[in-house]
Amino acid sequence: MFEGFQTLEVDCGDARIFARRAGDGPAVLLLHGFPQTHLMWRDVAPRLADRFTVICADLRGYGASSCPASSADHAPYAKRAMARDMVALMAELGFSSFMVAGHDRGGRVAYRLALDHPDRVERLAVLDIVPTADAWDRADARLALGYWPWSLLAQPEPLPEKLLASAADAIVDDALGGWGSSPETFSAGVRQAYVEALRDPAHAHAICEEYRAAARLDRKHDHADSAAGRRIACAVLALWSGQGALAEWYAGEGGPLALWRGWAGDLRGHAVQGGHFFPEEAPAQTAAELSAFFAGPETTAREGNALVRKSA
């Protein structure tokens, strides 16, 4: 996996971020979800590296990245803090602006990054999510039962931490096989890597803090932005699972695109074949969708005018 990719550990201030990098051209940052790590991009990233400089990062508290101390309000694990990590990471690598794609939790970091740092994000792709406040504001029994991490992992410590660390294999198996995806998608090695990442007590605590922040601070930040009329300035691509919850739950409101239109003016997107983990189920299709979007007219113009930002 990740043959030809450089391994990086970057000090981003209060977090040390692990990442892999390869390719040349405009910069694309790929962010993972739960219960994954950057490994979820193992079959997508090499395809994108033919045209782009690709950076796959572990979010703070996940994978091989560090676990900064948290606080009573969970602010160190709000998407705002996690987005700052990514700005620092990309700046350290020589990119003052870049494109970003995020799946699941990584998608929430990605759109927060675009809202908080509009000068940094050139294009944004969000995979199988709707905005956090929109999801919580519409939460019902389907969310509580179907996407149990939202409520379970947001409970006060130490219960969710103990569940994650002591039953990591059951947590991973339920998630990978229960959200519209096929367990056969994941090799034994990838599954084990996800399990081991959850077993570490420090990472288990950090992940729970991230879910607690999502249930509180991330919602607050979204509501404040909505009230202020703040919108995502760059072009946005929204992809979601045609077999998953998003295609069904929000159909009465016009589907996921209708919710994203409240946040973005330059918007496109559609459902794709596969379950929640479609980037791992259908990497060739996912890479093709992302490549076509990231190689839009603005990107092509920059390439033609030799204005592509590269690391020294």
Helices and strands as residue ranges (DSSP letters): E 6-11, E 16-23, E 27-31, G 38-41, H 45-48, E 53-57, G 75-77, H 79-92, E 98-103, H 105-116, E 121-127, H 132-137, H 141-146, H 149-152, H 159-166, H 168-178, G 183-185, H 188-199, H 201-213, I 214-218, H 219-228, E 235-241, H 245-249, G 251-253, H 256-260, E 267-272, H 278-281, H 283-294, H 297-304
